[in-house]
Structure formats: C-alpha cells, structure tokens
C-alpha cells in the first residue's frame, strides 16, 4: 500500500542512521520498525499490570509518624540526606 506520511525530523534522523548501519532501504527500515513497535504494543497489552499490595507495618511506640524527617533520622541516622 502506498501512503504519504509526515515524519518528525528526529525520527527521520534515526531512520537514516539505521539505514546507514543496516544497509537497508528506507521502506524496509520503516516497515521493520513499525512491525517491531506494533508487536511490542500487542505483547504489552497481554501482560498483567503490576500491582502493589500494601501491608501493615505496625506502629513502633515512641516514633512520631507525622514528621517524615524525624522518622528518617530515627531509621537511617542523622546523615540520611
């Protein structure tokens, strides 16, 4: 299929560098990278999303949980920065 496509300058520069490196034509290079990008998109859609599960940490008596700076100093010492 023939079509007209407007490419950004940075994309053209990267395609030209890849053409020079691989020795392939512009058409071959564009098709290869489009196939790769579309395949990656499909594979990413199939993977499960990463989920973070919160766990209770408990309360340590004597610590002020309202002051992050104090908690860091208690946990990591005065040179935590």
Helices and strands as residue ranges (DSSP letters): H 9-22, H 26-46, H 68-76
